[in-house]
């Protein structure tokens, strides 16, 4: 595995482990319950994360497949990509962000089902990344609505940073429910 892909996958694994710990800290009987008015439940957060990850996985797959067909060359860089986007800015919960309608949860699933769907979307994302293993993914760029023009490594890192942001939200819910 190319070092850049390995770094991204390890980061995604860490953010998912952190999310799992946070979800486990909320009583299973309360994961479908909203902690307050205009606040998402754990189930809704998981559903939102699945929507985002699924959309970005589709972007990765389509972009990588097209680039392979066009003859994208090998990745020659090995420098870390981990800090190539401002992950702390993405995770900063002091800055309120309103999700666009297309990525808002529909509140149609329970937390257990949402978690399973999120695990499945991660497997698809991992497969998409692995389909580009060894290719110059840093050359493949698409616009992000907030971050601007970013490459496929950065899109993948965004998934982890976005998940870390919502992990904080789940931890906040756990605190609200334990008070």
C-alpha positions in Angstrom: 0.0 0.0 0.0 1.3 3.4 -0.9 2.3 5.5 2.2 -0.2 8.2 1.4 -3.1 5.8 1.1 -2.0 4.1 4.3 -1.9 7.4 6.1 -5.4 8.3 5.0 -6.8 4.9 5.8 -5.1 4.9 9.3 -6.6 8.4 9.9 -10.1 7.2 8.8 -9.7 4.1 11.1 -8.8 6.3 14.1 -11.7 8.7 13.6 -14.1 5.7 13.2 -12.8 4.2 16.4 -13.3 7.5 18.2 -16.8 7.7 16.9 -17.6 4.2 18.0 -16.4 5.0 21.5 -18.5 8.1 21.6 -21.6 6.3 20.4 -21.0 3.6 23.0 -21.0 6.3 25.7 -24.6 7.1 24.9 -27.1 4.7 26.5 -28.4 2.5 23.6 -32.0 3.3 24.6 -31.4 7.0 24.1 -29.5 7.0 20.8 -32.7 7.6 18.8 -33.7 10.5 21.1 -33.0 14.1 20.3 -31.3 15.7 23.3 -33.1 19.0 22.7 -35.0 21.2 20.3 -33.2 21.7 17.0 -30.6 19.1 17.9 -29.9 15.8 16.1 -30.1 12.5 17.8 -27.1 10.0 17.6 -29.1 8.1 15.0 -29.5 11.3 12.9 -25.8 12.1 13.2 -24.9 8.6 12.0 -27.3 9.0 9.1 -25.8 12.3 8.2 -22.3 10.9 8.3 -23.4 8.0 6.1 -24.9 10.5 3.5 -21.7 12.5 3.4 -19.4 9.5 3.2 -21.5 7.9 0.5 -21.5 11.0 -1.6 -17.7 11.4 -1.3 -17.1 7.7 -2.0 -19.1 8.2 -5.3 -16.9 11.2 -6.1 -13.7 9.2 -5.3 -14.8 6.2 -7.4 -15.9 8.2 -10.4 -12.9 10.5 -10.4 -10.4 7.6 -9.9 -12.1 5.4 -12.6 -12.0 8.3 -15.1 -8.4 9.1 -14.3 -7.4 5.5 -14.7 -9.1 5.3 -18.0 -7.2 8.5 -19.0 -3.9 7.0 -18.0 -3.2 8.7 -14.7 0.4 8.1 -13.7 1.9 6.7 -10.5 2.1 8.6 -7.2 5.7 9.8 -6.9 5.3 11.8 -3.7 5.5 10.2 -0.3 5.3 13.2 1.9 2.5 13.2 4.5 -0.9 14.5 3.4 -2.4 14.5 6.8 -2.0 18.2 7.4 -2.8 19.3 3.9 -6.2 20.5 5.0 -7.1 22.4 8.1 -8.7 19.5 10.1 -9.0 21.6 13.2 -11.1 24.2 11.3 -13.4 21.4 10.1 -13.7 20.0 13.6 -14.2 23.4 15.3 -17.7 23.1 16.9 -17.6 26.7 18.1 -18.4 27.6 14.5 -22.0 26.5 13.9 -22.6 25.0 10.4 -26.0 24.3 9.0 -26.0 21.3 6.8 -27.4 21.7 3.3 -30.8 20.1 2.8 -29.4 17.3 0.6 -27.2 16.0 3.4 -29.6 16.4 6.4 -30.8 13.2 8.0 -34.3 12.2 7.1 -34.8 10.7 10.6 -36.0 7.4 9.0 -33.7 5.0 10.7 -32.7 4.0 14.2 -29.1 4.2 15.6 -28.3 0.5 15.1 -29.3 0.6 11.5 -27.6 3.9 10.9 -24.4 2.5 12.4 -24.5 -0.6 10.2 -25.1 1.6 7.1 -22.1 3.8 8.1 -19.9 0.7 8.5 -20.9 -0.4 5.0 -20.2 3.0 3.5 -16.7 2.9 5.1 -16.0 -0.4 3.4 -17.0 1.1 0.0 -14.9 4.2 0.7 -11.9 2.0 1.6 -12.4 0.0 -1.7 -12.6 3.3 -3.7 -9.3 4.5 -2.1 -7.7 1.2 -2.7 -8.7 1.3 -6.4 -6.4 4.3 -6.6 -3.5 2.9 -4.6 -0.3 3.8 -6.2 -1.8 6.4 -8.5 -1.2 10.2 -8.3 -4.4 11.0 -6.4 -2.9 14.4 -5.5 -3.4 15.4 -9.1 -7.1 14.7 -9.1 -9.0 17.7 -7.8 -12.6 18.7 -7.3 -14.2 21.7 -5.7 -15.5 21.4 -2.1 -18.2 23.9 -1.2 -16.3 25.3 1.7 -12.6 24.2 1.2 -12.4 25.1 -2.5 -10.3 23.0 -4.9 -9.0 19.9 -3.1 -7.5 16.6 -4.2 -8.7 13.1 -3.6 -6.5 12.6 -0.5 -7.9 15.8 0.9 -11.5 14.7 0.2 -10.8 11.5 2.1 -9.2 13.4 5.0 -12.3 15.6 5.0 -14.5 12.6 5.7 -12.4 11.8 8.8 -12.3 15.4 10.0 -16.0 15.8 9.5 -16.6 12.6 11.4 -14.3 13.9 14.2 -16.5 17.0 14.4 -19.6 14.9 14.8 -17.9 12.6 17.3 -17.6 15.7 19.5 -21.3 16.3 19.0 -22.1 12.7 20.1 -19.9 13.2 23.2 -21.9 16.4 24.0 -25.1 14.3 23.7 -23.7 11.8 26.1 -23.0 14.5 28.6 -26.4 16.0 28.2 -28.1 12.7 28.8 -25.9 11.9 31.9 -26.7 15.3 33.5 
